[in-house]
Every structure is written in structure tokens, then in C-alpha cells.
Amino acid sequence: MMNTRDGKTLRKFHRERAFGRYLFNPTVRALSRLGLRTALATELETIGRKTGQPRRVPVSAQFDSKGAWVISQHGTRSGWGSNIADNPNVRMRDGDNWRPGLATFRPDDDVVARGRKFGRLGARLVKALETTPVSVRIDFTD
């Protein structure tokens, strides 16, 4: 039996997934095709766990000299989170370049503090949309 908290979390997950799938992701993809980049999002490419095909999703990232940090707002429940759990080899757009990397879930990382590093708007967005957030470290392999 699902308790009230689980029901609310699941409804929130479904709403956020629809928002991303039908509004946010297509907008970022369209801007990317036009060569326009936003500081709010970059693209992460995973390999589909069922199809074996590349899957791209916009994510907010904090880049450093060796890789990047992202937050999976729904942990491995998200499509790209499930893909990483199955195959951690990813590519991430860094400006105009694609960089290969190895993604690792970091449940030991303070996801709330990590979210604050995305700025006030980013932290609020993460908080509003998250259900079971976990930090993901992507170490570049090039």
C-alpha cells in the first residue's frame, strides 16, 4: 500500500517528467540546433539501457578542470539516471565540444549544498522539481 508521502512524490515525479519531456527538453534541443547555448543547461548523452542508442538530455552542470557535477533530481528513477546505472560511459557538451566521461552516483555528496552552487534560481528549481535527488560526478576521460 502506498502512503500519502509516496503518492505525492510519485505525482510530483510524473508532473516534472512531463514538464521536461514536453517543454524544457525540446526547447533546449531547438536552441542547441540553432547553435545557441544557455548557461542554465548543457547536454548529457547516455546510452539507452534498452535500445543501446544515444540519448541526449539537458542538464544543469557545474564544470571544473577534471569533469562536471550534475544533480539527478529523481535519482535512478529518471531515464538518464537509469541509463547511467546500466552504463556509466557518457558524453557531455562543454561549450561547443563533446567530452567523454565516466558518470558515478555520489549519494555521499550533500545534494542541497550542491544545488546552492547552481545559484539562487537553480537551487529553487532543483528544490521545486526534485523527488529523490542524488549528485552525479562526471569525470572526463579525454
mmCIF file of the C-alpha atoms, coordinates in Angstrom:
data_MODEL
# 
_entry.id   MODEL 
# 
loop_
_atom_site.group_PDB 
_atom_site.id 
_atom_site.type_symbol 
_atom_site.label_atom_id 
_atom_site.label_alt_id 
_atom_site.label_comp_id 
_atom_site.label_asym_id 
_atom_site.label_entity_id 
_atom_site.label_seq_id 
_atom_site.pdbx_PDB_ins_code 
_atom_site.Cartn_x 
_atom_site.Cartn_y 
_atom_site.Cartn_z 
_atom_site.occupancy 
_atom_site.B_iso_or_equiv 
_atom_site.pdbx_formal_charge 
_atom_site.auth_seq_id 
_atom_site.auth_comp_id 
_atom_site.auth_asym_id 
_atom_site.auth_atom_id 
_atom_site.pdbx_PDB_model_num 
ATOM 1   C CA . MET A 1 1   ? 0.000  0.000  0.000   1.00 0.00 ? 1   MET A CA 1 
ATOM 2   C CA . MET A 1 2   ? 1.338  3.449  -0.952  1.00 0.00 ? 2   MET A CA 1 
ATOM 3   C CA . ASN A 1 3   ? 1.418  6.020  1.832   1.00 0.00 ? 3   ASN A CA 1 
ATOM 4   C CA . THR A 1 4   ? 0.439  9.662  1.270   1.00 0.00 ? 4   THR A CA 1 
ATOM 5   C CA . ARG A 1 5   ? 4.071  10.838 1.018   1.00 0.00 ? 5   ARG A CA 1 
ATOM 6   C CA . ASP A 1 6   ? 4.876  8.233  -1.652  1.00 0.00 ? 6   ASP A CA 1 
ATOM 7   C CA . GLY A 1 7   ? 1.763  9.220  -3.606  1.00 0.00 ? 7   GLY A CA 1 
ATOM 8   C CA . LYS A 1 8   ? 2.735  12.905 -3.543  1.00 0.00 ? 8   LYS A CA 1 
ATOM 9   C CA . THR A 1 9   ? 6.298  12.084 -4.566  1.00 0.00 ? 9   THR A CA 1 
ATOM 10  C CA . LEU A 1 10  ? 5.112  9.944  -7.464  1.00 0.00 ? 10  LEU A CA 1 
ATOM 11  C CA . ARG A 1 11  ? 2.677  12.623 -8.681  1.00 0.00 ? 11  ARG A CA 1 
ATOM 12  C CA . LYS A 1 12  ? 5.450  15.239 -8.447  1.00 0.00 ? 12  LYS A CA 1 
ATOM 13  C CA . PHE A 1 13  ? 7.767  12.937 -10.431 1.00 0.00 ? 13  PHE A CA 1 
ATOM 14  C CA . HIS A 1 14  ? 5.172  12.476 -13.177 1.00 0.00 ? 14  HIS A CA 1 
ATOM 15  C CA . ARG A 1 15  ? 4.482  16.236 -13.400 1.00 0.00 ? 15  ARG A CA 1 
ATOM 16  C CA . GLU A 1 16  ? 8.182  17.108 -13.571 1.00 0.00 ? 16  GLU A CA 1 
ATOM 17  C CA . ARG A 1 17  ? 8.887  14.397 -16.130 1.00 0.00 ? 17  ARG A CA 1 
ATOM 18  C CA . ALA A 1 18  ? 6.079  15.718 -18.355 1.00 0.00 ? 18  ALA A CA 1 
ATOM 19  C CA . PHE A 1 19  ? 7.396  19.296 -17.973 1.00 0.00 ? 19  PHE A CA 1 
ATOM 20  C CA . GLY A 1 20  ? 10.885 18.188 -19.030 1.00 0.00 ? 20  GLY A CA 1 
ATOM 21  C CA . ARG A 1 21  ? 9.798  15.856 -21.807 1.00 0.00 ? 21  ARG A CA 1 
ATOM 22  C CA . TYR A 1 22  ? 7.304  18.168 -23.495 1.00 0.00 ? 22  TYR A CA 1 
ATOM 23  C CA . LEU A 1 23  ? 8.537  21.692 -22.715 1.00 0.00 ? 23  LEU A CA 1 
ATOM 24  C CA . PHE A 1 24  ? 12.046 22.099 -21.304 1.00 0.00 ? 24  PHE A CA 1 
ATOM 25  C CA . ASN A 1 25  ? 13.956 19.395 -23.214 1.00 0.00 ? 25  ASN A CA 1 
ATOM 26  C CA . PRO A 1 26  ? 12.549 20.273 -26.675 1.00 0.00 ? 26  PRO A CA 1 
ATOM 27  C CA . THR A 1 27  ? 13.269 23.974 -26.069 1.00 0.00 ? 27  THR A CA 1 
ATOM 28  C CA . VAL A 1 28  ? 16.909 23.326 -25.133 1.00 0.00 ? 28  VAL A CA 1 
ATOM 29  C CA . ARG A 1 29  ? 17.288 20.924 -28.102 1.00 0.00 ? 29  ARG A CA 1 
ATOM 30  C CA . ALA A 1 30  ? 15.896 23.509 -30.522 1.00 0.00 ? 30  ALA A CA 1 
ATOM 31  C CA . LEU A 1 31  ? 18.212 26.221 -29.198 1.00 0.00 ? 31  LEU A CA 1 
ATOM 32  C CA . SER A 1 32  ? 21.156 23.813 -29.464 1.00 0.00 ? 32  SER A CA 1 
ATOM 33  C CA . ARG A 1 33  ? 20.329 23.014 -33.105 1.00 0.00 ? 33  ARG A CA 1 
ATOM 34  C CA . LEU A 1 34  ? 20.387 26.742 -33.788 1.00 0.00 ? 34  LEU A CA 1 
ATOM 35  C CA . GLY A 1 35  ? 23.828 26.977 -32.169 1.00 0.00 ? 35  GLY A CA 1 
ATOM 36  C CA . LEU A 1 36  ? 22.509 28.887 -29.157 1.00 0.00 ? 36  LEU A CA 1 
ATOM 37  C CA . ARG A 1 37  ? 23.748 27.812 -25.741 1.00 0.00 ? 37  ARG A CA 1 
ATOM 38  C CA . THR A 1 38  ? 22.332 28.691 -22.354 1.00 0.00 ? 38  THR A CA 1 
ATOM 39  C CA . ALA A 1 39  ? 24.182 28.914 -19.064 1.00 0.00 ? 39  ALA A CA 1 
ATOM 40  C CA . LEU A 1 40  ? 21.250 27.118 -17.413 1.00 0.00 ? 40  LEU A CA 1 
ATOM 41  C CA . ALA A 1 41  ? 21.669 23.857 -19.306 1.00 0.00 ? 41  ALA A CA 1 
ATOM 42  C CA . THR A 1 42  ? 24.075 21.724 -21.273 1.00 0.00 ? 42  THR A CA 1 
ATOM 43  C CA . GLU A 1 43  ? 23.511 18.341 -22.879 1.00 0.00 ? 43  GLU A CA 1 
ATOM 44  C CA . LEU A 1 44  ? 24.343 14.965 -21.399 1.00 0.00 ? 44  LEU A CA 1 
ATOM 45  C CA . GLU A 1 45  ? 24.438 11.944 -23.688 1.00 0.00 ? 45  GLU A CA 1 
ATOM 46  C CA . THR A 1 46  ? 23.870 8.489  -22.232 1.00 0.00 ? 46  THR A CA 1 
ATOM 47  C CA . ILE A 1 47  ? 23.378 5.130  -23.928 1.00 0.00 ? 47  ILE A CA 1 
ATOM 48  C CA . GLY A 1 48  ? 19.806 3.837  -23.707 1.00 0.00 ? 48  GLY A CA 1 
ATOM 49  C CA . ARG A 1 49  ? 19.658 0.796  -21.463 1.00 0.00 ? 49  ARG A CA 1 
ATOM 50  C CA . LYS A 1 50  ? 17.004 -0.871 -23.642 1.00 0.00 ? 50  LYS A CA 1 
ATOM 51  C CA . THR A 1 51  ? 17.826 0.400  -27.143 1.00 0.00 ? 51  THR A CA 1 
ATOM 52  C CA . GLY A 1 52  ? 21.592 0.835  -26.965 1.00 0.00 ? 52  GLY A CA 1 
ATOM 53  C CA . GLN A 1 53  ? 21.077 4.136  -28.813 1.00 0.00 ? 53  GLN A CA 1 
ATOM 54  C CA . PRO A 1 54  ? 22.497 7.518  -27.712 1.00 0.00 ? 54  PRO A CA 1 
ATOM 55  C CA . ARG A 1 55  ? 20.036 9.565  -25.631 1.00 0.00 ? 55  ARG A CA 1 
ATOM 56  C CA . ARG A 1 56  ? 20.527 13.275 -25.001 1.00 0.00 ? 56  ARG A CA 1 
ATOM 57  C CA . VAL A 1 57  ? 19.006 15.237 -22.171 1.00 0.00 ? 57  VAL A CA 1 
ATOM 58  C CA . PRO A 1 58  ? 19.568 18.819 -20.995 1.00 0.00 ? 58  PRO A CA 1 
ATOM 59  C CA . VAL A 1 59  ? 21.082 19.101 -17.527 1.00 0.00 ? 59  VAL A CA 1 
ATOM 60  C CA . SER A 1 60  ? 22.479 21.885 -15.384 1.00 0.00 ? 60  SER A CA 1 
ATOM 61  C CA . ALA A 1 61  ? 26.167 21.275 -14.736 1.00 0.00 ? 61  ALA A CA 1 
ATOM 62  C CA . GLN A 1 62  ? 28.974 22.695 -12.645 1.00 0.00 ? 62  GLN A CA 1 
ATOM 63  C CA . PHE A 1 63  ? 32.174 22.242 -14.630 1.00 0.00 ? 63  PHE A CA 1 
ATOM 64  C CA . ASP A 1 64  ? 35.672 22.072 -13.190 1.00 0.00 ? 64  ASP A CA 1 
ATOM 65  C CA . SER A 1 65  ? 39.044 21.197 -14.726 1.00 0.00 ? 65  SER A CA 1 
ATOM 66  C CA . LYS A 1 66  ? 38.522 17.419 -14.497 1.00 0.00 ? 66  LYS A CA 1 
ATOM 67  C CA . GLY A 1 67  ? 34.805 16.990 -15.074 1.00 0.00 ? 67  GLY A CA 1 
ATOM 68  C CA . ALA A 1 68  ? 31.394 18.175 -14.004 1.00 0.00 ? 68  ALA A CA 1 
ATOM 69  C CA . TRP A 1 69  ? 28.749 17.771 -11.318 1.00 0.00 ? 69  TRP A CA 1 
ATOM 70  C CA . VAL A 1 70  ? 25.059 17.360 -12.113 1.00 0.00 ? 70  VAL A CA 1 
ATOM 71  C CA . ILE A 1 71  ? 22.058 16.548 -9.950  1.00 0.00 ? 71  ILE A CA 1 
ATOM 72  C CA . SER A 1 72  ? 19.719 13.744 -10.902 1.00 0.00 ? 72  SER A CA 1 
ATOM 73  C CA . GLN A 1 73  ? 16.535 15.140 -9.380  1.00 0.00 ? 73  GLN A CA 1 
ATOM 74  C CA . HIS A 1 74  ? 14.895 11.711 -9.369  1.00 0.00 ? 74  HIS A CA 1 
ATOM 75  C CA . GLY A 1 75  ? 17.937 9.515  -8.757  1.00 0.00 ? 75  GLY A CA 1 
ATOM 76  C CA . THR A 1 76  ? 17.896 6.368  -10.867 1.00 0.00 ? 76  THR A CA 1 
ATOM 77  C CA . ARG A 1 77  ? 14.147 6.756  -11.427 1.00 0.00 ? 77  ARG A CA 1 
ATOM 78  C CA . SER A 1 78  ? 14.888 9.290  -14.190 1.00 0.00 ? 78  SER A CA 1 
ATOM 79  C CA . GLY A 1 79  ? 15.557 7.894  -17.654 1.00 0.00 ? 79  GLY A CA 1 
ATOM 80  C CA . TRP A 1 80  ? 19.103 9.216  -17.833 1.00 0.00 ? 80  TRP A CA 1 
ATOM 81  C CA . GLY A 1 81  ? 19.767 8.086  -14.260 1.00 0.00 ? 81  GLY A CA 1 
ATOM 82  C CA . SER A 1 82  ? 18.686 4.546  -15.152 1.00 0.00 ? 82  SER A CA 1 
ATOM 83  C CA . ASN A 1 83  ? 20.872 4.670  -18.262 1.00 0.00 ? 83  ASN A CA 1 
ATOM 84  C CA . ILE A 1 84  ? 23.910 5.698  -16.184 1.00 0.00 ? 84  ILE A CA 1 
ATOM 85  C CA . ALA A 1 85  ? 23.237 2.943  -13.647 1.00 0.00 ? 85  ALA A CA 1 
ATOM 86  C CA . ASP A 1 86  ? 23.340 0.466  -16.557 1.00 0.00 ? 86  ASP A CA 1 
ATOM 87  C CA . ASN A 1 87  ? 26.249 2.060  -18.474 1.00 0.00 ? 87  ASN A CA 1 
ATOM 88  C CA . PRO A 1 88  ? 28.265 4.874  -16.810 1.00 0.00 ? 88  PRO A CA 1 
ATOM 89  C CA . ASN A 1 89  ? 30.037 5.878  -20.064 1.00 0.00 ? 89  ASN A CA 1 
ATOM 90  C CA . VAL A 1 90  ? 28.624 9.247  -21.111 1.00 0.00 ? 90  VAL A CA 1 
ATOM 91  C CA . ARG A 1 91  ? 29.406 12.304 -23.202 1.00 0.00 ? 91  ARG A CA 1 
ATOM 92  C CA . MET A 1 92  ? 28.760 15.878 -22.123 1.00 0.00 ? 92  MET A CA 1 
ATOM 93  C CA . ARG A 1 93  ? 28.646 19.064 -24.142 1.00 0.00 ? 93  ARG A CA 1 
ATOM 94  C CA . ASP A 1 94  ? 31.248 21.503 -22.828 1.00 0.00 ? 94  ASP A CA 1 
ATOM 95  C CA . GLY A 1 95  ? 30.682 24.660 -24.853 1.00 0.00 ? 95  GLY A CA 1 
ATOM 96  C CA . ASP A 1 96  ? 30.860 23.571 -28.488 1.00 0.00 ? 96  ASP A CA 1 
ATOM 97  C CA . ASN A 1 97  ? 32.749 20.334 -27.735 1.00 0.00 ? 97  ASN A CA 1 
ATOM 98  C CA . TRP A 1 98  ? 31.564 16.899 -26.672 1.00 0.00 ? 98  TRP A CA 1 
ATOM 99  C CA . ARG A 1 99  ? 33.694 15.322 -23.952 1.00 0.00 ? 99  ARG A CA 1 
ATOM 100 C CA . PRO A 1 100 ? 33.600 11.643 -22.990 1.00 0.00 ? 100 PRO A CA 1 
ATOM 101 C CA . GLY A 1 101 ? 33.344 10.791 -19.328 1.00 0.00 ? 101 GLY A CA 1 
ATOM 102 C CA . LEU A 1 102 ? 32.508 8.279  -16.664 1.00 0.00 ? 102 LEU A CA 1 
ATOM 103 C CA . ALA A 1 103 ? 29.448 9.065  -14.511 1.00 0.00 ? 103 ALA A CA 1 
ATOM 104 C CA . THR A 1 104 ? 29.194 7.996  -10.876 1.00 0.00 ? 104 THR A CA 1 
ATOM 105 C CA . PHE A 1 105 ? 26.296 8.467  -8.473  1.00 0.00 ? 105 PHE A CA 1 
ATOM 106 C CA . ARG A 1 106 ? 27.557 10.161 -5.314  1.00 0.00 ? 106 ARG A CA 1 
ATOM 107 C CA . PRO A 1 107 ? 24.963 9.672  -2.557  1.00 0.00 ? 107 PRO A CA 1 
ATOM 108 C CA . ASP A 1 108 ? 27.619 10.809 -0.050  1.00 0.00 ? 108 ASP A CA 1 
ATOM 109 C CA . ASP A 1 109 ? 27.642 14.301 -1.589  1.00 0.00 ? 109 ASP A CA 1 
ATOM 110 C CA . ASP A 1 110 ? 25.460 16.978 0.031   1.00 0.00 ? 110 ASP A CA 1 
ATOM 111 C CA . VAL A 1 111 ? 22.905 17.480 -2.742  1.00 0.00 ? 111 VAL A CA 1 
ATOM 112 C CA . VAL A 1 112 ? 21.351 20.520 -1.019  1.00 0.00 ? 112 VAL A CA 1 
ATOM 113 C CA . ALA A 1 113 ? 24.715 22.312 -0.822  1.00 0.00 ? 113 ALA A CA 1 
ATOM 114 C CA . ARG A 1 114 ? 25.480 21.232 -4.393  1.00 0.00 ? 114 ARG A CA 1 
ATOM 115 C CA . GLY A 1 115 ? 22.164 22.715 -5.543  1.00 0.00 ? 115 GLY A CA 1 
ATOM 116 C CA . ARG A 1 116 ? 23.041 26.063 -3.955  1.00 0.00 ? 116 ARG A CA 1 
ATOM 117 C CA . LYS A 1 117 ? 26.124 26.249 -6.182  1.00 0.00 ? 117 LYS A CA 1 
ATOM 118 C CA . PHE A 1 118 ? 23.807 26.481 -9.196  1.00 0.00 ? 118 PHE A CA 1 
ATOM 119 C CA . GLY A 1 119 ? 22.773 29.931 -7.950  1.00 0.00 ? 119 GLY A CA 1 
ATOM 120 C CA . ARG A 1 120 ? 19.570 31.067 -6.304  1.00 0.00 ? 120 ARG A CA 1 
ATOM 121 C CA . LEU A 1 121 ? 17.360 30.310 -9.322  1.00 0.00 ? 121 LEU A CA 1 
ATOM 122 C CA . GLY A 1 122 ? 18.996 26.933 -9.895  1.00 0.00 ? 122 GLY A CA 1 
ATOM 123 C CA . ALA A 1 123 ? 18.667 25.946 -6.244  1.00 0.00 ? 123 ALA A CA 1 
ATOM 124 C CA . ARG A 1 124 ? 14.974 26.854 -6.230  1.00 0.00 ? 124 ARG A CA 1 
ATOM 125 C CA . LEU A 1 125 ? 14.379 24.969 -9.465  1.00 0.00 ? 125 LEU A CA 1 
ATOM 126 C CA . VAL A 1 126 ? 16.125 21.851 -8.131  1.00 0.00 ? 126 VAL A CA 1 
ATOM 127 C CA . LYS A 1 127 ? 14.127 22.052 -4.889  1.00 0.00 ? 127 LYS A CA 1 
ATOM 128 C CA . ALA A 1 128 ? 10.833 22.544 -6.718  1.00 0.00 ? 128 ALA A CA 1 
ATOM 129 C CA . LEU A 1 129 ? 11.331 19.617 -9.086  1.00 0.00 ? 129 LEU A CA 1 
ATOM 130 C CA . GLU A 1 130 ? 13.232 17.033 -7.025  1.00 0.00 ? 130 GLU A CA 1 
ATOM 131 C CA . THR A 1 131 ? 11.813 13.825 -5.604  1.00 0.00 ? 131 THR A CA 1 
ATOM 132 C CA . THR A 1 132 ? 14.860 11.655 -4.703  1.00 0.00 ? 132 THR A CA 1 
ATOM 133 C CA . PRO A 1 133 ? 17.854 13.813 -5.689  1.00 0.00 ? 133 PRO A CA 1 
ATOM 134 C CA . VAL A 1 134 ? 21.388 12.495 -5.902  1.00 0.00 ? 134 VAL A CA 1 
ATOM 135 C CA . SER A 1 135 ? 24.603 14.143 -7.067  1.00 0.00 ? 135 SER A CA 1 
ATOM 136 C CA . VAL A 1 136 ? 26.310 12.685 -10.119 1.00 0.00 ? 136 VAL A CA 1 
ATOM 137 C CA . ARG A 1 137 ? 30.018 13.181 -10.775 1.00 0.00 ? 137 ARG A CA 1 
ATOM 138 C CA . ILE A 1 138 ? 31.206 13.003 -14.373 1.00 0.00 ? 138 ILE A CA 1 
ATOM 139 C CA . ASP A 1 139 ? 34.958 12.593 -14.711 1.00 0.00 ? 139 ASP A CA 1 
ATOM 140 C CA . PHE A 1 140 ? 36.171 13.414 -18.220 1.00 0.00 ? 140 PHE A CA 1 
ATOM 141 C CA . THR A 1 141 ? 38.226 10.672 -19.819 1.00 0.00 ? 141 THR A CA 1 
ATOM 142 C CA . ASP A 1 142 ? 39.798 12.631 -22.703 1.00 0.00 ? 142 ASP A CA 1 
# 
